[in-house]
Structures are given as structure tokens and as C-alpha cells.
Amino acid sequence: MAISDVQLKSNYYQIFDSYGKKTKESHASSVGELCGFGLDFIVFLKSNYYSTYDENFKKIKEVHSSSVGVFKNAAGVTITFIKSNYVGTYDKNLKKISERHI
């Protein structure tokens, strides 16, 4: 299922599918602060850890922010972080795909 939107309502993050139907929700204190979302994953930041979750709020992977840098965006199937004048592109498993100097 593709994720079309993620919204915060009454301290719950809600996932909506491509038909606009709410499919899952999770309390904000459980997952942290929403950074962004891609086609089939969501990125949250909680206590200096970035975590990716699938469309069912199942955690995929977690990594400390010092390892990847600062979140820039999520789009399609990739996540972009900036660290020390480099832009790193990662997949939803937080595995580095590429890196370039900026």
C-alpha cells in the first residue's frame, strides 16, 4: 500500500492510503516527531534517533542522528540527510545508497 499522507491529530499520527482512508495510527509519544514520509515508509526523530516505520507502524530500522546527520527530506523510496558538507541518500532500511559533497 502506498502512503499518501501522515497527519497528527489529538497526539496521534494517522496514516492515510491512496484512497484517503485512514489505515493505522500511533501515539506521538511512541514514535517521536514526524520528519517526512515516502512511498511506503515514514521517518520519525525521537531522542536523537531517526527511525523508519512501514505503513502499519512497524519499525523498520533505527539509527542515531550522529551516524547520518540532519534530516533533509524523504521522497519516493529514499531519504536524504546532510552531514559535514555531504548529502547522503539512504533507503528505508537506513542503508546508504550514495553520498555527494555539497
MMTF fields as JSON, N, C-alpha, C and O atoms, coordinates in Angstrom:
{
  "mmtfVersion": "1.0.0",
  "mmtfProducer": "UNKNOWN",
  "numBonds": 407,
  "numAtoms": 408,
  "numGroups": 102,
  "numChains": 1,
  "numModels": 1,
  "chainsPerModel": [1],
  "groupsPerChain": [102],
  "chainIdList": ["A"],
  "bondAtomList": [4, 2, 8, 6, 12, 10, 16, 14, 20, 18, 24, 22, 28, 26, 32, 30, 36, 34, 40, 38, 44, 42, 48, 46, 52, 50, 56, 54, 60, 58, 64, 62, 68, 66, 72, 70, 76, 74, 80, 78, 84, 82, 88, 86, 92, 90, 96, 94, 100, 98, 104, 102, 108, 106, 112, 110, 116, 114, 120, 118, 124, 122, 128, 126, 132, 130, 136, 134, 140, 138, 144, 142, 148, 146, 152, 150, 156, 154, 160, 158, 164, 162, 168, 166, 172, 170, 176, 174, 180, 178, 184, 182, 188, 186, 192, 190, 196, 194, 200, 198, 204, 202, 208, 206, 212, 210, 216, 214, 220, 218, 224, 222, 228, 226, 232, 230, 236, 234, 240, 238, 244, 242, 248, 246, 252, 250, 256, 254, 260, 258, 264, 262, 268, 266, 272, 270, 276, 274, 280, 278, 284, 282, 288, 286, 292, 290, 296, 294, 300, 298, 304, 302, 308, 306, 312, 310, 316, 314, 320, 318, 324, 322, 328, 326, 332, 330, 336, 334, 340, 338, 344, 342, 348, 346, 352, 350, 356, 354, 360, 358, 364, 362, 368, 366, 372, 370, 376, 374, 380, 378, 384, 382, 388, 386, 392, 390, 396, 394, 400, 398, 404, 402],
  "bondOrderList": [1, 1, 1, 1, 1, 1, 1, 1, 1, 1, 1, 1, 1, 1, 1, 1, 1, 1, 1, 1, 1, 1, 1, 1, 1, 1, 1, 1, 1, 1, 1, 1, 1, 1, 1, 1, 1, 1, 1, 1, 1, 1, 1, 1, 1, 1, 1, 1, 1, 1, 1, 1, 1, 1, 1, 1, 1, 1, 1, 1, 1, 1, 1, 1, 1, 1, 1, 1, 1, 1, 1, 1, 1, 1, 1, 1, 1, 1, 1, 1, 1, 1, 1, 1, 1, 1, 1, 1, 1, 1, 1, 1, 1, 1, 1, 1, 1, 1, 1, 1, 1],
  "groupList": [{"groupName": "MET", "atomNameList": ["N", "CA", "C", "O"], "elementList": ["N", "C", "C", "O"], "formalChargeList": [0, 0, 0, 0], "bondAtomList": [1, 0, 2, 1, 3, 2], "bondOrderList": [1, 1, 2], "singleLetterCode": "M", "chemCompType": "L-PEPTIDE LINKING"}, {"groupName": "ALA", "atomNameList": ["N", "CA", "C", "O"], "elementList": ["N", "C", "C", "O"], "formalChargeList": [0, 0, 0, 0], "bondAtomList": [1, 0, 2, 1, 3, 2], "bondOrderList": [1, 1, 2], "singleLetterCode": "A", "chemCompType": "L-PEPTIDE LINKING"}, {"groupName": "ILE", "atomNameList": ["N", "CA", "C", "O"], "elementList": ["N", "C", "C", "O"], "formalChargeList": [0, 0, 0, 0], "bondAtomList": [1, 0, 2, 1, 3, 2], "bondOrderList": [1, 1, 2], "singleLetterCode": "I", "chemCompType": "L-PEPTIDE LINKING"}, {"groupName": "SER", "atomNameList": ["N", "CA", "C", "O"], "elementList": ["N", "C", "C", "O"], "formalChargeList": [0, 0, 0, 0], "bondAtomList": [1, 0, 2, 1, 3, 2], "bondOrderList": [1, 1, 2], "singleLetterCode": "S", "chemCompType": "L-PEPTIDE LINKING"}, {"groupName": "ASP", "atomNameList": ["N", "CA", "C", "O"], "elementList": ["N", "C", "C", "O"], "formalChargeList": [0, 0, 0, 0], "bondAtomList": [1, 0, 2, 1, 3, 2], "bondOrderList": [1, 1, 2], "singleLetterCode": "D", "chemCompType": "L-PEPTIDE LINKING"}, {"groupName": "VAL", "atomNameList": ["N", "CA", "C", "O"], "elementList": ["N", "C", "C", "O"], "formalChargeList": [0, 0, 0, 0], "bondAtomList": [1, 0, 2, 1, 3, 2], "bondOrderList": [1, 1, 2], "singleLetterCode": "V", "chemCompType": "L-PEPTIDE LINKING"}, {"groupName": "GLN", "atomNameList": ["N", "CA", "C", "O"], "elementList": ["N", "C", "C", "O"], "formalChargeList": [0, 0, 0, 0], "bondAtomList": [1, 0, 2, 1, 3, 2], "bondOrderList": [1, 1, 2], "singleLetterCode": "Q", "chemCompType": "L-PEPTIDE LINKING"}, {"groupName": "LEU", "atomNameList": ["N", "CA", "C", "O"], "elementList": ["N", "C", "C", "O"], "formalChargeList": [0, 0, 0, 0], "bondAtomList": [1, 0, 2, 1, 3, 2], "bondOrderList": [1, 1, 2], "singleLetterCode": "L", "chemCompType": "L-PEPTIDE LINKING"}, {"groupName": "LYS", "atomNameList": ["N", "CA", "C", "O"], "elementList": ["N", "C", "C", "O"], "formalChargeList": [0, 0, 0, 0], "bondAtomList": [1, 0, 2, 1, 3, 2], "bondOrderList": [1, 1, 2], "singleLetterCode": "K", "chemCompType": "L-PEPTIDE LINKING"}, {"groupName": "ASN", "atomNameList": ["N", "CA", "C", "O"], "elementList": ["N", "C", "C", "O"], "formalChargeList": [0, 0, 0, 0], "bondAtomList": [1, 0, 2, 1, 3, 2], "bondOrderList": [1, 1, 2], "singleLetterCode": "N", "chemCompType": "L-PEPTIDE LINKING"}, {"groupName": "TYR", "atomNameList": ["N", "CA", "C", "O"], "elementList": ["N", "C", "C", "O"], "formalChargeList": [0, 0, 0, 0], "bondAtomList": [1, 0, 2, 1, 3, 2], "bondOrderList": [1, 1, 2], "singleLetterCode": "Y", "chemCompType": "L-PEPTIDE LINKING"}, {"groupName": "PHE", "atomNameList": ["N", "CA", "C", "O"], "elementList": ["N", "C", "C", "O"], "formalChargeList": [0, 0, 0, 0], "bondAtomList": [1, 0, 2, 1, 3, 2], "bondOrderList": [1, 1, 2], "singleLetterCode": "F", "chemCompType": "L-PEPTIDE LINKING"}, {"groupName": "GLY", "atomNameList": ["N", "CA", "C", "O"], "elementList": ["N", "C", "C", "O"], "formalChargeList": [0, 0, 0, 0], "bondAtomList": [1, 0, 2, 1, 3, 2], "bondOrderList": [1, 1, 2], "singleLetterCode": "G", "chemCompType": "PEPTIDE LINKING"}, {"groupName": "THR", "atomNameList": ["N", "CA", "C", "O"], "elementList": ["N", "C", "C", "O"], "formalChargeList": [0, 0, 0, 0], "bondAtomList": [1, 0, 2, 1, 3, 2], "bondOrderList": [1, 1, 2], "singleLetterCode": "T", "chemCompType": "L-PEPTIDE LINKING"}, {"groupName": "GLU", "atomNameList": ["N", "CA", "C", "O"], "elementList": ["N", "C", "C", "O"], "formalChargeList": [0, 0, 0, 0], "bondAtomList": [1, 0, 2, 1, 3, 2], "bondOrderList": [1, 1, 2], "singleLetterCode": "E", "chemCompType": "L-PEPTIDE LINKING"}, {"groupName": "HIS", "atomNameList": ["N", "CA", "C", "O"], "elementList": ["N", "C", "C", "O"], "formalChargeList": [0, 0, 0, 0], "bondAtomList": [1, 0, 2, 1, 3, 2], "bondOrderList": [1, 1, 2], "singleLetterCode": "H", "chemCompType": "L-PEPTIDE LINKING"}, {"groupName": "CYS", "atomNameList": ["N", "CA", "C", "O"], "elementList": ["N", "C", "C", "O"], "formalChargeList": [0, 0, 0, 0], "bondAtomList": [1, 0, 2, 1, 3, 2], "bondOrderList": [1, 1, 2], "singleLetterCode": "C", "chemCompType": "L-PEPTIDE LINKING"}, {"groupName": "ARG", "atomNameList": ["N", "CA", "C", "O"], "elementList": ["N", "C", "C", "O"], "formalChargeList": [0, 0, 0, 0], "bondAtomList": [1, 0, 2, 1, 3, 2], "bondOrderList": [1, 1, 2], "singleLetterCode": "R", "chemCompType": "L-PEPTIDE LINKING"}],
  "groupTypeList": [0, 1, 2, 3, 4, 5, 6, 7, 8, 3, 9, 10, 10, 6, 2, 11, 4, 3, 10, 12, 8, 8, 13, 8, 14, 3, 15, 1, 3, 3, 5, 12, 14, 7, 16, 12, 11, 12, 7, 4, 11, 2, 5, 11, 7, 8, 3, 9, 10, 10, 3, 13, 10, 4, 14, 9, 11, 8, 8, 2, 8, 14, 5, 15, 3, 3, 3, 5, 12, 5, 11, 8, 9, 1, 1, 12, 5, 13, 2, 13, 11, 2, 8, 3, 9, 10, 5, 12, 13, 10, 4, 8, 9, 7, 8, 8, 2, 3, 14, 17, 15, 2],
  "groupIdList": [1, 2, 3, 4, 5, 6, 7, 8, 9, 10, 11, 12, 13, 14, 15, 16, 17, 18, 19, 20, 21, 22, 23, 24, 25, 26, 27, 28, 29, 30, 31, 32, 33, 34, 35, 36, 37, 38, 39, 40, 41, 42, 43, 44, 45, 46, 47, 48, 49, 50, 51, 52, 53, 54, 55, 56, 57, 58, 59, 60, 61, 62, 63, 64, 65, 66, 67, 68, 69, 70, 71, 72, 73, 74, 75, 76, 77, 78, 79, 80, 81, 82, 83, 84, 85, 86, 87, 88, 89, 90, 91, 92, 93, 94, 95, 96, 97, 98, 99, 100, 101, 102],
  "secStructList": [7, 7, 3, 3, 3, 3, 3, 3, 3, 6, 6, 3, 3, 3, 3, 3, 3, 6, 6, 1, 7, 3, 3, 3, 3, 3, 3, 2, 2, 2, 2, 7, 3, 3, 3, 3, 3, 7, 1, 1, 7, 3, 3, 3, 3, 3, 6, 6, 3, 3, 3, 3, 3, 7, 6, 6, 1, 7, 3, 3, 3, 3, 3, 3, 2, 2, 2, 2, 7, 3, 3, 3, 3, 3, 3, 6, 6, 3, 3, 3, 3, 3, 3, 6, 6, 3, 3, 3, 3, 3, 7, 6, 6, 7, 7, 3, 3, 3, 3, 3, 3, 7],
  "xCoordList": [0.831, 0.0, 0.879, 1.891, 0.496, 1.229, 0.687, -0.518, 1.592, 1.212, 1.003, 1.904, -0.188, -0.445, -0.344, -0.092, -0.542, -0.445, -0.246, -0.648, 0.385, 0.531, 0.166, 0.746, -0.794, -1.275, -1.237, -1.411, -1.008, -1.057, -2.403, -2.755, -3.152, -4.463, -4.638, -4.584, -4.847, -5.035, -3.928, -4.19, -2.691, -1.494, -1.341, -0.569, -2.058, -1.909, -1.51, -2.123, -0.484, -0.147, -1.03, -1.141, -1.658, -2.561, -1.996, -1.534, -2.039, -1.578, -2.796, -3.78, -2.707, -3.775, -3.245, -2.124, -4.067, -3.661, -4.022, -4.493, -3.798, -4.028, -5.506, -5.833, -6.403, -7.833, -8.318, -9.51, -7.384, -7.74, -8.298, -8.83, -8.18, -8.693, -7.615, -6.466, -8.006, -7.075, -6.851, -7.802, -5.58, -5.274, -4.702, -5.001, -3.896, -3.279, -3.047, -3.039, -2.856, -2.467, -1.609, -1.694, -0.772, 0.114, 0.274, 0.313, 0.364, 0.51, 1.865, 2.875, 1.877, 3.099, 4.216, 5.387, 3.883, 4.927, 5.635, 6.749, 5.002, 5.609, 6.619, 7.608, 6.375, 7.212, 8.084, 9.113, 7.712, 8.51, 7.928, 6.715, 8.816, 8.416, 8.516, 9.532, 7.469, 7.448, 8.453, 8.45, 9.315, 10.257, 9.723, 9.755, 9.234, 8.719, 8.299, 8.43, 7.785, 7.382, 7.6, 7.608, 7.775, 7.956, 6.81, 5.733, 7.053, 6.022, 5.48, 4.267, 6.364, 5.927, 6.642, 6.786, 7.085, 7.76, 7.561, 7.214, 7.795, 7.695, 8.959, 9.481, 9.457, 10.657, 10.278, 9.628, 10.697, 10.468, 11.794, 12.747, 11.846, 13.006, 12.542, 11.601, 13.23, 12.905, 14.193, 14.922, 14.467, 15.655, 16.939, 17.727, 17.145, 18.341, 18.461, 19.54, 17.384, 17.382, 16.361, 15.211, 16.796, 15.872, 15.387, 16.176, 14.084, 13.5, 12.619, 11.928, 12.651, 11.734, 10.682, 10.97, 9.464, 8.329, 7.625, 7.654, 6.989, 6.214, 4.787, 4.472, 3.938, 2.571, 1.703, 0.59, 2.199, 1.478, 2.076, 1.757, 2.938, 3.666, 4.576, 4.833, 5.057, 6.067, 7.437, 7.723, 8.284, 9.601, 10.445, 10.542, 11.061, 11.941, 13.374, 14.05, 13.829, 15.227, 15.345, 14.516, 16.397, 16.67, 18.163, 18.978, 18.521, 19.93, 20.097, 19.213, 21.219, 21.486, 21.758, 22.37, 21.307, 21.467, 22.932, 23.243, 23.83, 25.255, 25.812, 26.846, 25.143, 25.598, 25.205, 25.925, 24.053, 23.544, 23.5, 23.531, 23.429, 23.364, 21.97, 21.228, 21.624, 20.348, 19.419, 19.818, 18.191, 17.194, 16.957, 16.796, 16.937, 16.615, 15.238, 14.362, 15.032, 13.712, 13.583, 14.559, 12.352, 12.036, 11.151, 10.219, 11.446, 10.66, 10.77, 11.851, 9.64, 9.651, 10.129, 9.45, 11.314, 11.869, 13.162, 13.867, 13.487, 14.756, 14.573, 13.56, 15.604, 15.679, 17.008, 18.029, 17.001, 18.214, 18.576, 17.731, 19.861, 20.401, 21.603, 22.272, 21.883, 23.063, 23.981, 23.558, 25.26, 26.244, 27.598, 28.127, 28.157, 29.514, 29.759, 30.683, 28.948, 29.085, 28.877, 29.338, 28.194, 27.852, 26.359, 25.746, 25.79, 24.402, 24.431, 25.012, 23.803, 23.732, 22.325, 21.356, 22.215, 20.928, 20.844, 21.76, 19.727, 19.533, 18.222, 17.31, 18.146, 16.874, 16.101, 16.571, 14.927, 14.092, 14.698, 14.266, 15.697, 16.425, 17.602, 18.425, 17.67, 18.731, 20.108, 21.106, 20.128, 21.378, 21.763, 20.945, 23.018, 23.468, 23.517, 24.091, 22.904, 22.902, 23.996, 24.742, 24.079, 25.086, 25.389, 24.696, 26.457, 26.875, 27.558, 28.284, 27.319, 27.996, 28.334, 27.654, 29.406, 29.849, 28.981, 28.592, 28.68, 27.889, 28.688, 28.206],
  "yCoordList": [-1.179, 0.0, 1.246, 1.303, 2.209, 3.474, 4.414, 4.481, 5.126, 6.129, 7.451, 7.939, 8.024, 9.296, 10.477, 11.604, 10.221, 11.319, 10.759, 9.637, 11.571, 11.279, 12.563, 13.617, 12.476, 13.656, 13.432, 12.312, 14.515, 14.486, 15.043, 16.18, 14.22, 14.649, 14.138, 12.933, 15.055, 14.715, 13.806, 12.804, 14.173, 13.443, 12.052, 11.239, 11.772, 10.51, 10.799, 11.631, 10.108, 10.177, 9.187, 8.026, 9.653, 8.822, 8.657, 9.619, 7.427, 7.125, 6.996, 6.341, 7.638, 7.564, 6.919, 7.194, 6.056, 5.391, 6.252, 7.38, 5.707, 6.463, 6.757, 7.556, 6.125, 6.396, 7.392, 7.69, 7.902, 8.846, 8.19, 8.867, 6.868, 6.114, 6.003, 5.667, 6.294, 6.126, 4.636, 3.868, 4.234, 2.81, 2.425, 1.342, 3.274, 2.992, 4.3, 5.375, 4.187, 5.346, 4.9, 3.762, 5.833, 5.561, 6.844, 7.939, 6.7, 7.866, 8.526, 7.842, 9.831, 10.592, 10.282, 10.278, 10.024, 9.732, 8.409, 8.19, 7.536, 6.241, 6.337, 5.604, 7.238, 7.289, 8.533, 8.498, 9.622, 10.84, 11.885, 11.965, 12.685, 13.791, 13.367, 12.818, 13.623, 13.288, 14.141, 15.367, 13.487, 14.202, 14.24, 15.284, 13.108, 13.024, 11.604, 10.705, 11.411, 10.068, 9.885, 10.843, 8.635, 8.271, 7.389, 7.391, 6.644, 5.796, 4.77, 4.583, 4.109, 3.03, 3.049, 2.007, 4.214, 4.345, 5.751, 6.688, 5.869, 7.145, 7.307, 6.331, 8.541, 8.823, 9.681, 10.717, 9.226, 9.961, 10.195, 9.436, 11.261, 11.547, 11.522, 12.218, 10.698, 10.61, 10.414, 9.446, 11.34, 11.256, 11.034, 10.145, 11.842, 11.789, 10.522, 10.229, 9.772, 8.587, 8.78, 9.136, 8.54, 8.507, 7.074, 6.13, 6.924, 5.603, 5.624, 6.607, 4.529, 4.363, 3.336, 2.35, 3.595, 2.707, 2.403, 3.206, 1.23, 0.906, 1.438, 2.118, 1.128, 1.648, 1.085, 1.564, 0.074, -0.49, -0.058, -0.629, 0.945, 1.453, 0.391, 0.4, -0.513, -1.472, -0.843, -0.394, -0.815, -0.201, -1.019, -2.24, -0.32, -0.966, -0.919, -1.944, 0.279, 0.455, 1.725, 2.63, 1.773, 2.936, 3.216, 2.294, 4.511, 4.897, 6.208, 7.064, 6.362, 7.593, 8.725, 8.51, 9.911, 11.062, 11.369, 11.901, 11.052, 11.313, 10.459, 10.797, 9.368, 8.494, 9.007, 8.801, 9.678, 10.089, 11.598, 12.06, 12.376, 13.829, 14.36, 13.829, 15.411, 16.1, 15.729, 15.757, 15.386, 15.021, 16.183, 17.329, 15.868, 16.878, 16.604, 17.467, 15.411, 15.069, 13.57, 12.821, 13.173, 11.807, 11.925, 12.728, 11.124, 11.164, 9.821, 9.241, 9.339, 8.063, 6.941, 6.558, 6.411, 5.296, 5.673, 4.797, 6.978, 7.393, 8.462, 9.159, 8.553, 9.548, 10.271, 9.642, 11.586, 12.376, 13.039, 13.635, 12.919, 13.544, 14.393, 14.103, 15.444, 16.278, 16.111, 16.24, 15.819, 15.653, 16.142, 15.636, 17.128, 17.631, 17.926, 17.376, 18.78, 19.188, 18.059, 18.143, 17.011, 15.907, 15.638, 15.748, 15.284, 14.844, 13.342, 12.84, 12.634, 11.183, 10.75, 11.253, 9.814, 9.25, 7.837, 7.032, 7.548, 6.273, 5.632, 6.311, 4.309, 3.638, 3.546, 4.036, 2.924, 2.868, 2.01, 2.089, 1.189, 0.407, 1.192, 0.656, 2.471, 3.402, 2.91, 3.11, 2.264, 1.843, 2.916, 3.327, 3.366, 4.431, 3.929, 2.879, 4.698, 4.393, 5.183, 4.652, 6.467, 7.322, 8.51, 8.769, 9.224, 10.404, 11.358, 10.936, 12.653, 13.648, 14.865, 15.177, 15.546, 16.757, 17.926, 18.026, 18.808, 19.997, 21.249, 22.358],
  "zCoordList": [0.0, 0.0, 0.0, 0.699, -0.764, -0.806, 0.27, 0.51, 0.9, 1.895, 1.161, 0.48, 1.303, 0.631, 1.585, 1.157, 2.895, 3.852, 5.258, 5.565, 6.101, 7.527, 8.257, 7.996, 9.171, 9.881, 11.383, 11.865, 12.113, 13.572, 14.012, 13.696, 14.749, 15.232, 16.661, 16.907, 17.592, 19.01, 19.535, 20.201, 19.222, 19.659, 19.051, 19.559, 17.982, 17.26, 15.819, 15.15, 15.351, 13.935, 13.202, 13.597, 12.134, 11.35, 9.947, 9.333, 9.448, 8.093, 7.188, 7.531, 6.018, 5.029, 3.755, 3.326, 3.155, 1.917, 0.708, 0.852, -0.471, -1.706, -1.955, -2.832, -1.197, -1.319, -0.264, -0.183, 0.544, 1.586, 2.829, 3.708, 2.908, 4.051, 5.127, 4.839, 6.378, 7.494, 7.693, 7.839, 7.699, 7.809, 9.165, 9.669, 9.76, 11.057, 11.79, 11.191, 13.112, 13.892, 15.063, 15.524, 15.539, 16.662, 17.468, 16.908, 18.772, 19.64, 19.39, 19.223, 19.367, 19.074, 20.06, 19.678, 21.307, 22.294, 22.015, 22.49, 21.254, 20.92, 19.791, 19.774, 18.849, 17.644, 17.549, 16.874, 18.196, 18.146, 17.22, 17.026, 16.651, 15.777, 14.317, 13.891, 13.561, 12.139, 11.381, 11.494, 10.606, 9.736, 8.309, 7.658, 7.828, 6.473, 6.163, 6.994, 4.941, 4.541, 3.049, 2.277, 2.669, 1.275, 0.827, 1.425, -0.22, -0.805, 0.185, 0.283, 0.914, 1.81, 3.161, 3.8, 3.593, 4.88, 5.441, 4.721, 6.764, 7.466, 8.294, 8.834, 8.397, 9.181, 10.385, 10.249, 11.567, 12.807, 13.506, 13.327, 14.31, 15.154, 16.602, 16.982, 17.411, 18.833, 19.615, 19.398, 20.525, 21.39, 20.596, 20.917, 19.561, 18.707, 17.869, 17.352, 17.725, 16.866, 15.754, 16.007, 14.52, 13.391, 13.252, 13.298, 13.084, 12.895, 11.665, 11.394, 10.922, 9.803, 10.202, 10.881, 9.762, 10.038, 8.725, 7.791, 8.662, 7.467, 7.619, 8.596, 6.656, 6.645, 7.773, 7.992, 8.489, 9.634, 10.97, 12.013, 10.935, 12.105, 12.714, 13.918, 11.887, 12.337, 12.08, 10.97, 13.123, 12.972, 12.006, 12.127, 11.036, 10.064, 10.56, 10.643, 10.889, 11.304, 12.13, 12.033, 12.948, 13.786, 13.749, 13.76, 13.704, 13.678, 14.446, 14.417, 15.124, 15.868, 14.88, 13.834, 15.213, 14.319, 14.029, 12.963, 14.939, 14.7, 13.563, 12.986, 13.24, 12.153, 10.773, 9.796, 10.699, 9.391, 9.192, 8.051, 10.26, 10.135, 10.392, 11.219, 9.677, 9.844, 8.694, 7.53, 9.022, 8.016, 7.058, 7.478, 5.762, 4.751, 4.165, 4.221, 3.603, 3.079, 2.818, 2.84, 2.574, 2.162, 0.935, 0.906, -0.076, -1.307, -2.012, -2.113, -2.494, -3.205, -2.313, -1.36, -2.629, -1.854, -1.145, -0.644, -1.096, -0.491, 0.588, 0.652, 1.431, 2.497, 2.337, 2.06, 2.507, 2.358, 3.687, 4.355, 4.053, 5.254, 4.865, 3.873, 5.64, 5.429, 6.636, 7.785, 6.34, 7.407, 6.918, 5.929, 7.613, 7.336, 5.859, 5.26, 5.281, 3.874, 2.881, 1.742, 3.292, 2.398, 2.476, 3.537, 1.338, 1.28, 1.084, 0.121, 1.997, 1.896, 1.561, 2.129, 0.634, 0.258, 0.821, 0.653, 1.492, 2.178, 1.739, 1.268, 1.902, 1.663, 2.978, 4.005, 2.957, 4.161, 5.263, 6.413, 4.929, 5.925, 6.485, 7.226, 6.12, 6.522, 6.1, 6.792, 4.949, 4.317, 3.302, 2.479, 3.368, 2.472, 1.036, 0.749, 0.139, -1.29, -1.983, -2.805, -1.636, -2.268, -1.364, -0.381, -1.737, -0.986, -1.95, -2.85, -1.752, -2.586, -1.743, -0.766, -2.145, -1.457, -1.887, -3.05, -0.945, -1.306, -1.01, -1.241]
}
